[in-house]
């Protein structure tokens, strides 16, 4: 019939397959037309099968049987080679205290006061008296008996006297005291160091004493008495004026702190 539409081309049509449509530059081809070759970019090329693709980490090649060496855990980098995780907090670095110990807890804030070195002479005189008595006894016994053991005893007494003289000098220099707001610090000792902290509120009374040798060298000792006898402390080798000042101040602070409890 004259009113029928022309049949569309098909596989049996002589115009099949359709030819690519060409259009002037800037004009789109009609619908259903194929674009001209080279207008959609380079044509895809077939992959090169001569070079095998790299295997992923941990994968085995085809046909390879796993061995015990393949089953082992992968080698990890040595500690410290990997950069730290920014989200993981690192170790807290603090400056180590220099010159601080359990017997010097606050070297920057405590003003330690030394005692008088004249106390060394007091200790040496007392030692000299003891050594003289020991030498006299052993020498008389050696002279009457003539036994060599008494001669050895004389040598031992002399050596002990020299050793004790050295320790007296160092022990006197190790004494020190410090007054703080709420307590008194006293440190002493040579082989066994000791630090005593006496709160002012625990003090019951404070007294000052001075023996014959101490009075000869113008020295005095301040003794602190507390509720517990084990916590008593003393500060020897003080001048009488310093001993009186320390006694009055400790007594006043003790009464003031006791009233505030």
C-alpha positions as YAML, in Angstrom:
chain: A
units: angstrom
residues:
- id: 1
  name: UNK
  ca: [0.00, 0.00, 0.00]
- id: 2
  name: UNK
  ca: [1.12, 3.49, -0.77]
- id: 3
  name: UNK
  ca: [0.42, 4.65, 2.78]
- id: 4
  name: UNK
  ca: [2.69, 2.08, 4.44]
- id: 5
  name: UNK
  ca: [6.04, 3.20, 5.90]
- id: 6
  name: UNK
  ca: [9.21, 1.81, 4.35]
- id: 7
  name: UNK
  ca: [10.55, -1.21, 6.14]
- id: 8
  name: UNK
  ca: [13.52, -0.58, 8.42]
- id: 9
  name: UNK
  ca: [16.75, -2.22, 7.34]
- id: 10
  name: UNK
  ca: [17.50, -5.56, 8.89]
- id: 11
  name: UNK
  ca: [20.04, -8.35, 8.58]
- id: 12
  name: UNK
  ca: [18.41, -9.45, 5.27]
- id: 13
  name: UNK
  ca: [18.42, -5.93, 3.85]
- id: 14
  name: UNK
  ca: [21.07, -5.08, 1.26]
- id: 15
  name: UNK
  ca: [21.99, -1.93, 3.24]
- id: 16
  name: UNK
  ca: [22.89, -3.96, 6.32]
- id: 17
  name: UNK
  ca: [25.11, -3.31, 8.25]
- id: 18
  name: UNK
  ca: [24.58, 0.39, 8.54]
- id: 19
  name: UNK
  ca: [27.47, 2.63, 7.65]
- id: 20
  name: UNK
  ca: [28.78, 5.18, 10.09]
- id: 21
  name: UNK
  ca: [27.19, 8.55, 9.68]
- id: 22
  name: UNK
  ca: [29.35, 11.51, 9.05]
- id: 23
  name: UNK
  ca: [28.35, 15.01, 9.93]
- id: 24
  name: UNK
  ca: [30.01, 18.36, 9.57]
- id: 25
  name: UNK
  ca: [32.02, 19.62, 12.54]
- id: 26
  name: UNK
  ca: [29.78, 20.96, 15.27]
- id: 27
  name: UNK
  ca: [26.65, 19.08, 14.00]
- id: 28
  name: UNK
  ca: [25.48, 15.99, 15.89]
- id: 29
  name: UNK
  ca: [24.75, 12.87, 13.80]
- id: 30
  name: UNK
  ca: [21.11, 11.78, 13.46]
- id: 31
  name: UNK
  ca: [19.70, 9.33, 16.03]
- id: 32
  name: UNK
  ca: [20.58, 5.72, 15.40]
- id: 33
  name: UNK
  ca: [23.71, 6.53, 13.40]
- id: 34
  name: UNK
  ca: [27.08, 5.18, 14.47]
- id: 35
  name: UNK
  ca: [29.83, 7.71, 15.15]
- id: 36
  name: UNK
  ca: [32.70, 7.84, 12.75]
- id: 37
  name: UNK
  ca: [35.84, 5.93, 13.72]
- id: 38
  name: UNK
  ca: [38.25, 7.96, 15.82]
- id: 39
  name: UNK
  ca: [35.65, 10.38, 17.14]
- id: 40
  name: UNK
  ca: [35.26, 8.62, 20.54]
- id: 41
  name: UNK
  ca: [38.95, 8.34, 21.42]
- id: 42
  name: UNK
  ca: [41.51, 5.60, 20.82]
- id: 43
  name: UNK
  ca: [40.19, 2.10, 20.33]
- id: 44
  name: UNK
  ca: [40.91, -0.32, 23.24]
- id: 45
  name: UNK
  ca: [43.83, -2.65, 22.74]
- id: 46
  name: UNK
  ca: [43.96, -6.27, 23.79]
- id: 47
  name: UNK
  ca: [45.94, -6.96, 27.00]
- id: 48
  name: UNK
  ca: [49.45, -8.29, 26.61]
- id: 49
  name: UNK
  ca: [49.39, -11.88, 27.86]
- id: 50
  name: UNK
  ca: [53.11, -12.42, 27.42]
- id: 51
  name: UNK
  ca: [53.92, -10.67, 30.75]
- id: 52
  name: UNK
  ca: [52.03, -12.14, 33.74]
- id: 53
  name: UNK
  ca: [50.35, -9.73, 36.12]
- id: 54
  name: UNK
  ca: [52.05, -9.27, 39.52]
- id: 55
  name: UNK
  ca: [50.69, -11.40, 42.34]
- id: 56
  name: UNK
  ca: [49.17, -9.73, 45.39]
- id: 57
  name: UNK
  ca: [51.15, -9.88, 48.68]
- id: 58
  name: UNK
  ca: [51.00, -13.35, 50.25]
- id: 59
  name: UNK
  ca: [49.57, -15.07, 47.14]
- id: 60
  name: UNK
  ca: [51.27, -18.15, 45.66]
- id: 61
  name: UNK
  ca: [51.83, -18.70, 41.93]
- id: 62
  name: UNK
  ca: [49.56, -21.22, 40.17]
- id: 63
  name: UNK
  ca: [50.57, -24.82, 40.67]
- id: 64
  name: UNK
  ca: [52.85, -24.04, 43.63]
- id: 65
  name: UNK
  ca: [52.40, -26.13, 46.73]
- id: 66
  name: UNK
  ca: [52.75, -24.30, 50.06]
- id: 67
  name: UNK
  ca: [55.79, -25.20, 52.12]
- id: 68
  name: UNK
  ca: [56.39, -24.68, 55.88]
- id: 69
  name: UNK
  ca: [58.39, -21.59, 55.00]
- id: 70
  name: UNK
  ca: [55.32, -20.16, 53.20]
- id: 71
  name: UNK
  ca: [53.08, -20.76, 56.20]
- id: 72
  name: UNK
  ca: [55.22, -18.76, 58.62]
- id: 73
  name: UNK
  ca: [54.07, -15.39, 59.78]
- id: 74
  name: UNK
  ca: [55.17, -12.41, 57.70]
- id: 75
  name: UNK
  ca: [58.25, -10.61, 58.87]
- id: 76
  name: UNK
  ca: [57.39, -7.52, 60.87]
- id: 77
  name: UNK
  ca: [59.61, -4.48, 61.01]
- id: 78
  name: UNK
  ca: [61.81, -4.08, 64.03]
- id: 79
  name: UNK
  ca: [60.41, -2.00, 66.90]
- id: 80
  name: UNK
  ca: [60.99, 1.67, 66.34]
- id: 81
  name: UNK
  ca: [61.09, 1.51, 62.50]
- id: 82
  name: UNK
  ca: [57.42, 2.34, 62.06]
- id: 83
  name: UNK
  ca: [56.41, 5.96, 62.74]
- id: 84
  name: UNK
  ca: [54.28, 6.40, 65.86]
- id: 85
  name: UNK
  ca: [50.55, 6.69, 65.49]
- id: 86
  name: UNK
  ca: [49.57, 10.37, 65.83]
- id: 87
  name: UNK
  ca: [46.47, 9.38, 67.80]
- id: 88
  name: UNK
  ca: [48.40, 7.28, 70.30]
- id: 89
  name: UNK
  ca: [49.75, 9.27, 73.24]
- id: 90
  name: UNK
  ca: [53.47, 8.81, 73.73]
- id: 91
  name: UNK
  ca: [55.30, 8.30, 77.02]
- id: 92
  name: UNK
  ca: [55.28, 11.16, 79.46]
- id: 93
  name: UNK
  ca: [58.79, 12.55, 79.69]
- id: 94
  name: UNK
  ca: [59.65, 14.14, 82.96]
- id: 95
  name: UNK
  ca: [62.92, 15.61, 84.05]
- id: 96
  name: UNK
  ca: [64.64, 13.39, 86.57]
- id: 97
  name: UNK
  ca: [65.39, 15.17, 89.83]
- id: 98
  name: UNK
  ca: [69.07, 15.92, 90.15]
- id: 99
  name: UNK
  ca: [70.65, 15.65, 93.56]
- id: 100
  name: UNK
  ca: [67.38, 14.74, 95.30]
- id: 101
  name: UNK
  ca: [66.92, 11.84, 97.64]
- id: 102
  name: UNK
  ca: [64.67, 10.65, 100.45]
- id: 103
  name: UNK
  ca: [66.80, 12.55, 102.98]
- id: 104
  name: UNK
  ca: [66.77, 15.79, 100.96]
- id: 105
  name: UNK
  ca: [63.14, 16.09, 99.82]
- id: 106
  name: UNK
  ca: [63.00, 19.82, 99.12]
- id: 107
  name: UNK
  ca: [66.49, 21.12, 98.31]
- id: 108
  name: UNK
  ca: [65.13, 24.09, 96.35]
- id: 109
  name: UNK
  ca: [62.75, 25.39, 99.00]
- id: 110
  name: UNK
  ca: [64.40, 24.47, 102.32]
- id: 111
  name: UNK
  ca: [67.17, 26.60, 103.74]
- id: 112
  name: UNK
  ca: [69.31, 24.19, 105.76]
- id: 113
  name: UNK
  ca: [71.22, 25.76, 108.65]
- id: 114
  name: UNK
  ca: [74.50, 24.09, 109.70]
- id: 115
  name: UNK
  ca: [75.67, 23.78, 113.28]
- id: 116
  name: UNK
  ca: [78.91, 25.16, 114.67]
- id: 117
  name: UNK
  ca: [82.08, 23.28, 113.75]
- id: 118
  name: UNK
  ca: [83.34, 23.84, 117.31]
- id: 119
  name: UNK
  ca: [81.32, 20.74, 118.16]
- id: 120
  name: UNK
  ca: [84.10, 18.77, 116.43]
- id: 121
  name: UNK
  ca: [86.53, 19.76, 119.18]
- id: 122
  name: UNK
  ca: [84.05, 18.68, 121.81]
- id: 123
  name: UNK
  ca: [83.78, 15.25, 120.20]
- id: 124
  name: UNK
  ca: [87.54, 14.92, 119.70]
- id: 125
  name: UNK
  ca: [88.26, 15.78, 123.33]
- id: 126
  name: UNK
  ca: [85.77, 13.19, 124.53]
- id: 127
  name: UNK
  ca: [87.30, 10.64, 122.18]
- id: 128
  name: UNK
  ca: [90.79, 11.49, 123.37]
- id: 129
  name: UNK
  ca: [89.79, 10.82, 126.96]
- id: 130
  name: UNK
  ca: [88.33, 7.42, 126.09]
- id: 131
  name: UNK
  ca: [91.33, 6.43, 123.95]
- id: 132
  name: UNK
  ca: [93.77, 7.54, 126.64]
- id: 133
  name: UNK
  ca: [92.03, 5.37, 129.24]
- id: 134
  name: UNK
  ca: [92.00, 2.38, 126.86]
- id: 135
  name: UNK
  ca: [95.68, 2.79, 126.01]
- id: 136
  name: UNK
  ca: [96.65, 3.15, 129.66]
- id: 137
  name: UNK
  ca: [94.86, -0.07, 130.66]
- id: 138
  name: UNK
  ca: [96.22, -2.14, 127.78]
- id: 139
  name: UNK
  ca: [99.76, -0.72, 128.13]
- id: 140
  name: UNK
  ca: [99.94, -1.52, 131.86]
- id: 141
  name: UNK
  ca: [98.64, -5.04, 131.23]
- id: 142
  name: UNK
  ca: [101.18, -5.54, 128.45]
- id: 143
  name: UNK
  ca: [104.04, -4.28, 130.64]
- id: 144
  name: UNK
  ca: [103.19, -6.65, 133.50]
- id: 145
  name: UNK
  ca: [102.32, -9.73, 131.44]
- id: 146
  name: UNK
  ca: [104.48, -9.25, 128.37]
- id: 147
  name: UNK
  ca: [101.93, -11.15, 126.25]
- id: 148
  name: UNK
  ca: [101.73, -10.14, 122.59]
- id: 149
  name: UNK
  ca: [97.92, -9.99, 122.70]
- id: 150
  name: UNK
  ca: [98.08, -6.82, 124.79]
- id: 151
  name: UNK
  ca: [100.38, -5.27, 122.20]
- id: 152
  name: UNK
  ca: [97.79, -6.12, 119.54]
- id: 153
  name: UNK
  ca: [95.11, -4.54, 121.75]
- id: 154
  name: UNK
  ca: [97.12, -1.30, 121.89]
- id: 155
  name: UNK
  ca: [97.31, -1.18, 118.08]
- id: 156
  name: UNK
  ca: [93.58, -1.86, 117.81]
- id: 157
  name: UNK
  ca: [92.77, 0.97, 120.23]
- id: 158
  name: UNK
  ca: [94.88, 3.40, 118.21]
- id: 159
  name: UNK
  ca: [93.27, 2.40, 114.91]
- id: 160
  name: UNK
  ca: [89.78, 2.68, 116.36]
- id: 161
  name: UNK
  ca: [90.62, 6.11, 117.78]
- id: 162
  name: UNK
  ca: [91.80, 7.37, 114.36]
- id: 163
  name: UNK
  ca: [88.71, 5.96, 112.62]
- id: 164
  name: UNK
  ca: [86.41, 7.51, 115.20]
- id: 165
  name: UNK
  ca: [88.10, 10.90, 114.85]
- id: 166
  name: UNK
  ca: [87.42, 10.91, 111.12]
- id: 167
  name: UNK
  ca: [83.77, 9.96, 111.64]
- id: 168
  name: UNK
  ca: [83.29, 12.70, 114.24]
- id: 169
  name: UNK
  ca: [84.45, 15.36, 111.79]
- id: 170
  name: UNK
  ca: [82.15, 14.12, 109.04]
- id: 171
  name: UNK
  ca: [79.19, 13.51, 111.37]
- id: 172
  name: UNK
  ca: [79.27, 17.06, 112.76]
- id: 173
  name: UNK
  ca: [79.25, 18.48, 109.23]
- id: 174
  name: UNK
  ca: [76.26, 16.27, 108.37]
- id: 175
  name: UNK
  ca: [74.06, 17.94, 111.01]
- id: 176
  name: UNK
  ca: [71.54, 20.50, 109.81]
- id: 177
  name: UNK
  ca: [68.13, 21.94, 110.65]
- id: 178
  name: UNK
  ca: [65.51, 23.95, 108.78]
- id: 179
  name: UNK
  ca: [62.51, 25.92, 110.03]
- id: 180
  name: UNK
  ca: [59.38, 25.72, 107.92]
- id: 181
  name: UNK
  ca: [55.92, 27.14, 108.36]
- id: 182
  name: UNK
  ca: [54.38, 24.14, 110.11]
- id: 183
  name: UNK
  ca: [57.29, 21.91, 111.17]
- id: 184
  name: UNK
  ca: [60.99, 21.66, 111.91]
- id: 185
  name: UNK
  ca: [63.37, 19.48, 109.88]
- id: 186
  name: UNK
  ca: [66.45, 17.93, 111.47]
- id: 187
  name: UNK
  ca: [68.92, 15.73, 109.59]
- id: 188
  name: UNK
  ca: [72.03, 13.97, 110.87]
- id: 189
  name: UNK
  ca: [73.97, 10.73, 110.66]
- id: 190
  name: UNK
  ca: [76.88, 9.46, 108.59]
- id: 191
  name: UNK
  ca: [76.58, 5.75, 107.84]
- id: 192
  name: UNK
  ca: [72.86, 5.78, 108.67]
- id: 193
  name: UNK
  ca: [71.32, 9.08, 107.63]
- id: 194
  name: UNK
  ca: [68.18, 10.24, 109.41]
- id: 195
  name: UNK
  ca: [65.68, 12.97, 108.63]
- id: 196
  name: UNK
  ca: [63.26, 13.98, 111.40]
- id: 197
  name: UNK
  ca: [60.18, 16.11, 110.70]
- id: 198
  name: UNK
  ca: [58.65, 17.45, 113.90]
- id: 199
  name: UNK
  ca: [55.32, 19.34, 113.55]
- id: 200
  name: UNK
  ca: [55.01, 22.39, 115.76]
- id: 201
  name: UNK
  ca: [51.59, 21.22, 116.96]
- id: 202
  name: UNK
  ca: [53.11, 18.01, 118.40]
- id: 203
  name: UNK
  ca: [55.71, 19.80, 120.55]
- id: 204
  name: UNK
  ca: [55.05, 19.69, 124.28]
- id: 205
  name: UNK
  ca: [58.07, 21.62, 125.52]
- id: 206
  name: UNK
  ca: [61.56, 22.66, 124.38]
- id: 207
  name: UNK
  ca: [64.61, 22.90, 126.60]
- id: 208
  name: UNK
  ca: [68.25, 23.98, 126.19]
- id: 209
  name: UNK
  ca: [71.17, 22.08, 127.74]
- id: 210
  name: UNK
  ca: [74.96, 22.56, 127.78]
- id: 211
  name: UNK
  ca: [77.60, 20.31, 129.32]
- id: 212
  name: UNK
  ca: [81.02, 21.35, 130.64]
- id: 213
  name: UNK
  ca: [82.79, 20.94, 127.31]
- id: 214
  name: UNK
  ca: [79.95, 22.65, 125.44]
- id: 215
  name: UNK
  ca: [80.07, 25.61, 127.81]
- id: 216
  name: UNK
  ca: [83.85, 25.75, 127.33]
- id: 217
  name: UNK
  ca: [83.32, 26.19, 123.58]
- id: 218
  name: UNK
  ca: [80.23, 28.42, 124.00]
- id: 219
  name: UNK
  ca: [77.78, 25.84, 122.64]
- id: 220
  name: UNK
  ca: [74.35, 24.58, 123.62]
- id: 221
  name: UNK
  ca: [71.86, 21.89, 122.56]
- id: 222
  name: UNK
  ca: [68.15, 22.43, 121.87]
- id: 223
  name: UNK
  ca: [66.01, 19.39, 122.74]
- id: 224
  name: UNK
  ca: [62.48, 19.02, 121.38]
- id: 225
  name: UNK
  ca: [60.02, 16.88, 123.34]
- id: 226
  name: UNK
  ca: [56.81, 15.56, 121.75]
- id: 227
  name: UNK
  ca: [53.99, 13.23, 122.81]
- id: 228
  name: UNK
  ca: [55.90, 10.25, 121.38]
- id: 229
  name: UNK
  ca: [59.39, 9.74, 122.75]
- id: 230
  name: UNK
  ca: [60.53, 8.18, 119.45]
- id: 231
  name: UNK
  ca: [59.81, 11.43, 117.59]
- id: 232
  name: UNK
  ca: [61.94, 13.62, 119.86]
- id: 233
  name: UNK
  ca: [64.69, 15.57, 118.11]
- id: 234
  name: UNK
  ca: [67.65, 17.63, 119.18]
- id: 235
  name: UNK
  ca: [69.87, 20.21, 117.53]
- id: 236
  name: UNK
  ca: [73.38, 20.35, 119.07]
- id: 237
  name: UNK
  ca: [76.23, 22.75, 118.39]
- id: 238
  name: UNK
  ca: [74.26, 26.01, 118.63]
- id: 239
  name: UNK
  ca: [75.46, 29.27, 120.02]
- id: 240
  name: UNK
  ca: [73.59, 30.32, 123.19]
- id: 241
  name: UNK
  ca: [71.86, 33.23, 121.44]
- id: 242
  name: UNK
  ca: [70.69, 31.02, 118.56]
- id: 243
  name: UNK
  ca: [69.62, 28.31, 121.00]
- id: 244
  name: UNK
  ca: [67.51, 30.78, 122.98]
- id: 245
  name: UNK
  ca: [65.92, 32.22, 119.83]
- id: 246
  name: UNK
  ca: [65.08, 28.77, 118.48]
- id: 247
  name: UNK
  ca: [63.66, 27.66, 121.82]
- id: 248
  name: UNK
  ca: [61.39, 30.70, 122.13]
- id: 249
  name: UNK
  ca: [60.22, 30.50, 118.52]
- id: 250
  name: UNK
  ca: [59.46, 26.76, 118.65]
- id: 251
  name: UNK
  ca: [57.58, 27.21, 121.93]
- id: 252
  name: UNK
  ca: [55.47, 30.05, 120.54]
- id: 253
  name: UNK
  ca: [54.72, 28.18, 117.30]
- id: 254
  name: UNK
  ca: [53.85, 25.05, 119.23]
- id: 255
  name: UNK
  ca: [51.31, 26.89, 121.39]
- id: 256
  name: UNK
  ca: [49.84, 28.66, 118.39]
- id: 257
  name: UNK
  ca: [49.45, 25.49, 116.33]
- id: 258
  name: UNK
  ca: [48.02, 23.58, 119.32]
- id: 259
  name: UNK
  ca: [45.32, 26.23, 119.83]
- id: 260
  name: UNK
  ca: [44.37, 26.07, 116.14]
- id: 261
  name: UNK
  ca: [43.66, 22.32, 116.24]
...
